[in-house]
Amino acid sequence: MAIKGDRRRRGWRRLTAAALAMALTAACAALVGGVTAAPASADPLPIDVDPFYQAPDGFESAAPGAILRSREVQLAVLTVLPVHVRSWQLLYRTTDLFGKPTVAATTVAVPMGANTSHSRPLVSHQFFYDSAAPNCAPSFVLQQGGGLPALEGIHSTAEYLELAASISQGYAINVPDYEGLHGHLAVAKEPGYMVLDSVRAAEAFQPLGLDGAKTPVALWGYSGGGMGSGWAAEMQPTYAPELNIKGIALGAPVSDVESLLHVNGSMFASLIGVGMASLRNAYPKFATALDQYLTPEGKAIMDRTNSQCLVRNVVELMFTDYQRMLTIPIADFLALPDIKEVFDSTVLGSNPPTAPMFVYQGVYDEAVPWYTNDRMVGRWCDGGTSVEYKRDHLSEHLTLTTLGMADAFNWVKSRLQPGAPDPQGCHTDDVLTMLGSLDAVKTQTEINLNALFGALGWPIGPTEN
């Protein structure tokens, strides 16, 4: 499964192009231009030692989504540039992958100028933090004062653009730690529980001034965040049917975890290590079977991957061949009953959502295969879900993060318009680039400017009477 030399060169060219594209957009969020950041009142503690995240006694009897504790926090870009919004963290009761009570945290915010006596829509942003290490979660890396440990989650700066987009419209935002306290990235069901319960918690949090379960809600996530949003979409009809979900946008969602094995030996090889580490943490039978066939080097890599965020894992594990980490062929490993059972459970598509869906995918995505999401969309459409599916023929995995952002956000805004009719049926649209329309260019420019102004200290969003 090792890649050939010409594929490796193409990978480096695409990586360079993607890095340049992301850098141009992220610069709008990171430009400091002589602005001095306000000092934080106290540096946040890492999640694994912060008592805020500890489940209180008797929490199991609380309803799913019940708020267990809350605190006000200061959000920041790159941990030093304060963003002037009103923001809090909520610890809430939720459910784990085995159906047992557990806790998770989410970050919620409204514009500084919001009049919370008026209700507003809620957009839940699922970040692609893609790490089995708890301290890479959004609730830590989004805070001011996290320093170098928080900068391991620097990819969240790109997703700050999406937060700025939602806040600029006056929406409330919700950013759940949907991997829980144990870094369960690639598991089945649990991300859906945690996303849906975070929405319940946000709707019940009085300082946001939302209208409870009547609140119009949109979910939006890319890559790993798309996977979390996908699980929420599939589970919402039975787990949280009371929620008023107006639409769910998924960018390049990981709809089949086993399909990521095709990146073995490529620049995206870290996704295998992170996924295996996550499944090893979550499923005891998977861990036992994996450890039986891991080499000492493989065990060391799993342990190291468990403690690092996405960016460092990407750099350290690029072009890794995982066959050398196993004492048996990969095909034989995947055929083991305890391994096959887990991988089969992580495939999206079996439970068609009732909410309208927007799915976008790069045809040349080198991380998430396009055919897996063609299959997922097809199964949803066969089950009666309304899906607008866009396939971008210019982007791959890294570039679609930003090149697809404006089009996706325009769709989210259309779903949150009062009285917007529900779309019917399924439609697939093949485009050269999702940033190819004037509307998309206009929206992306507005997103970049709002993110820039927010990073420079101006409040984002409307001032309401």
Secondary structure, DSSP 8 states (H G I E B T S, - for coil): ----HHHHHHHHHHHHHHHHHHHHHHHHHH--TT------SS----TTT-GGGS--TTGGGS-TT-EEEEEEE-BEETTTEE--EEEEEEEEEEE-TTS-EEEEEEEEEEETT--TTS---EEEEE-----S-GGGSHHHHTBTT-HHHHHTTTTHHHHHHHHHHHHHTT-EEEEE-TTGGGT--S-SSHHHHHHHHHHHHHHH-GGG---GGGS-EEEEEETHHHHHHHHHHHHHHHH-TTS-EEEEEEES----GGGGGGGTTSTTTHHHHHHHHHHHHH-HHHHHHHHHHB-HHHHHHHHHHHTS-HHHHHHHHTT--GGGGBSS-HHHHHTSHHHHHHHHHT---SS--SS-EEEEEETT-SSS-HHHHHHHHHHHHHTT--EEEEEESS--HHHHHHHTHHHHHHHHHHHHSTT-----SEEEEEES-TT-SHHHHHHHHHHHHHHHHHHTT---S----
